[in-house]
């Protein structure tokens, strides 16, 4: 499988470039994040050697372990994209470059307090529960501006935009959710012009997300293949 990672990455970037050409805002850069949760460090290094720099992790301890193991890869950028409990924030504050899943002020405050002074500010996104799923993390859309104001005031954090994981379903419903996120992103940028990142779209739906303004897409199985959930912390 390791030999296929470079090939799968190349295919993903070819598809991304083709889709970006069709966007009205084709000049806006789109970041592909390789979701490496449950994948071994060797797979991440293989992807890195093939040119990939941005990787997404869902579990704090797994992120910390991989970050320590792969310190010899100087341009590696870690995105924490999973739900975050308050007792695990230190691991993320010390090892991540980005956090996509801010859904309450307490988490942001702890990340701010625990971010080592010697590191650059942590780049953060607010997670919106755009499909209003009871079991999913994220805030309601009406809470966005209040949380954004509070997070923006914290030291050692930089508010960079929004993230969402719409409920899987038919194309029409997905399109409605992506469109709603695009509108929220525009609303946020009126108050915080630098908060222009919109993280949405995964292996099954990223072309649709891209058409609604996604600036970060998260691809896991499309690059690494099937995940093994038997072992993770």
Beta strands, then each sheet from edge to edge (+ up, - down):
strand 1: 31-35
strand 2: 54-57
strand 3: 77-80
strand 4: 98-102
strand 5: 122-128
strand 6: 157-164
strand 7: 197-199
strand 8: 216-219
sheet 1: 7+ 6+ 5+ 4+ 3+ 2+ 1+ 8+
end
